[in-house]
């Protein structure tokens, strides 16, 4: 099945990869050109930008020549900076865990759902109702997210080790669906490992080809460090495909990003 790269996701990926390097806001004309190179037509770019503006991710602005443009909101910039550590930082080994314990009054149960969905989106595993766990390296990003959503009054965070009673590897297999996570890594490899092999054996890509290839690979990859939040390697199955997926993305990044910047630059 062909991978679906939505226009809105590609715009977010573009800002994460290249948009922050622009001097000032990114003109709408540049967004249309650069997303067009990745297969997104102009009406889809404009409608997706409007949705991102309504969500507070993008703010309307003016480019140096006075044309319409968009810049990142402060919250969006923080979100992307937090994402940099996930997407490019690799696994951060730690013997400690971050535990989130929350309690939400019944009359505010919509916030309970929001908390669960955001903790899951950050990569937390579920230990029990109201008790979620993640590698301790996620502490700073978790704090930023809870503050941004004004949910800190419902949550307590703790850091420490797992003391029992089941072996930690068995517990991790209960807290996360490792089979589903492995499948996501394998799907990434199925889509992007052939592209890496072609780069290894073929001529250097043009700036436009490098830009397109990098944007699509990053749009696929950036979800994986959230689904698999850097679980300690010794607690995962011996044939864990995440190691290979991480290596494939790292080489695609090294081969494509800078060349792609020649095409993406203002």
N, C-alpha and C positions, 0 to 999 in steps of 0.2 A: 504494500500500500504506500502511495506517495505521501511524503511528509507535508503537513499543512503549516505553512508559515503565515500567520495572520498579519494583515497590514499594521494593526496596532502593536503587536509584539515586535515586528521588525523596526518600527519607529523607536520603541524603547531600546531595542538592541543597538540601533544606530547611535542614539545619544550616549549609550554606555561605551560604545567602541570608538566613536569619532566625533560626536556632536560637541563634547566638552572641549575639544581642541580648537573650535571656532573662536575667533576674537569677537565676542559679542553674540547676540542672538543669531540663530540659523534662519536665513531667509526661506520663505515658503517655496520659492523657485528652486532653491538648492535641495530642499526636502523632496520635492517632486522629481527632480533629476536623479537624486541618489537612491530613492526608493524605487524609481522606475527601473534603475539598473538591476534591481533585485526582483523585478517582475511585478511591481505594484503600480496600478494605473493611477493617474492624477486624481480622479474623483475619490478613490479609496484612500489616498493619502490625506486629502482634505477632510473627509468625514472622520477618519481615525484621529487626526490632529484635533478636531473639534471635540471628540469624546475624551481625549486625554486632557484637553483644556477644562472640560466640565469636571473631571476627576481631580483637578488641581495639580496634575503632573507638569503641564506646560502652561506658560503665561504668554499672552500676546505682547509683542514688542515691535520695534522698528529696527531694521538693519541700518548700517551706516549710510546707505544711499536713500533711506527713507521708505524702502519697500517693506511690505508685511513680513514679519518674522516671528519666531517663537523661541523662548528661552525656558530653561528648567526652573521650576519653583525651588525654593529652599529645601522643602521636604523631598522633592524628587532628587535633588543633588545628593542629599544625605542617603537616600535609598540606594543610589548608584554607587556611592562611595562604600557603603556597607557591602554592596554586591561585589565590588572589586576584590575584597578579601576572600569572598567565597569562590568567585569565578576564576580568579587568577592565582589565589594564594596556595592552592593545593591542600592536602590533608594536614591538619595541625594536631600532632599526637599530644594526648593529655591523659593522665590517669584519673582525672577528675570529671565529675558530671555536674551539669546545671539542672536543678529541679525547680519546676514552676508549680506552685500550688495555688489554686484559685477557688474563690467562692463568690457567686453572684446571686443576689436576691431574686426570688421568683418573678417579681414584677419587672425585672430588667433582664429577663432570660435571653432577649435578643443579643445582649452583650456577651452572654455565655457562649452563644453560637459563634459570635465574632472572635472571641478569645480562642476557642477551639480551632477555628479555621486558620487564624493567623499563626498560632503555635505550630499547627501541622504544616503550614506554608513555610515556616522557618526551619522545618526539619525535625521538630520534636517528635518523639515517640510517646505513646500513651501507656502509662503504668497502671492507672486506675482512674475512675471518674474524678476529675479535678486535679489530677497529678500527672504531670508531663515531664519528660526528661530529654536532655540533649547533651552533646559534648560541651564541656565548660567553655571552650573557645567561642561559643555563641553568645556569651553573656552581654557584651557591649551592643551587638546588633539587636538582641532581644530587648534590651533596655530602650534603645532608640525606637523600636517598633511600638512597644507598650506606651511610651510617652507620646508618640505621634498620634496614637489612637485614643489617648486619655483613658487608659485602662489600668494604670499602675495601682489605683486604689483597691483593685480586686485581686491583686496577685502578690504573692511572696516568692522571692527567688532564694535558692540555697545552692551552695557549691560543696561537693564532697565526693567520697568514694562509695562504691557499692560493697556492702558488707555481707550480703547473703539474703536468702539461704541457697538458692540455686546458683550454679556457676554463672558468671557474668555473661558468657557467650550464649548460654541458654536463655537468660533473661532478655538480652538484646534481640534474640530471635522472636520473642513474644512482643516486645515493645515496638519493633518495626517489622513490616512485611518484607523480609529480605528477598523473597522470590520475586515480588513485584519490582523491587529496586534493581535486582540483577537484570530483569527483562528490559528495564529502561536503559541500562548501560549497553546491553546487547543491541537494542534498536539503534542507539547512537552509533555503535560500531558498524552495524549493517549499512547505515546511511553514509557515513563519513570516512571509514577506513579505506574504501575503494578510491575516494578522492585523494587521500594522502598517498596511496600507492602510485596513482597517476602522477602526482607532483614529484615523487621520488625518482620516477623513471623517465619523466618527460621534460620538455623545455620549461624555463622559468615562465610563470604566468604574466600576462600584461597587468598593469595596475587595475584596470576595470575588472578583469577576471579574478584577480586576487581579492579585490574589495568584495565582489559578489560571493566568492567562495567563503571568505572569512565571515561575512555578515550572516550567511545561512548556517555555517558551522557554529558560530557563537549563539545564534538564536536557538539552536538545538541544545547546545551544551549548558547554557546558563541556568537551565532548570534543574540539572542533575545535582549540582552541589547543594541544592535545597532539599531535594528528595532524599539524597544520601549526604547527611550533614557532616561528613568527616568522621564516621564511626571508626574506632580504633581497629587497625588492620588485623591484629591478633584475635579479634572477636568475630571476624567474618570468615566465611568458607574459604578453603584453600584456593579454589579456582575462581575467586571473585573477579568478575569482568570489569569492575570499576577501575582496577589498576591499568588495564589496557586502554580503557576509554579515556582516562586522564592523560595517559601518554600520547594518545592520538591527538587529543585536542591541543596539548602543549606543543606538539610539532606543527600542527596546522597554524597555531598562533605565531610561532616563530617564523614560519615560511611565508605567511600571507599578510599579517597585520600591517607591517610597515610599508610593504609594496602597495597594499590597498589604500593606505593613507594618501598616497600620491594622487589617487583618483578622487578620494573623498574630500580632500582639502579645499578650503574656500578659494 
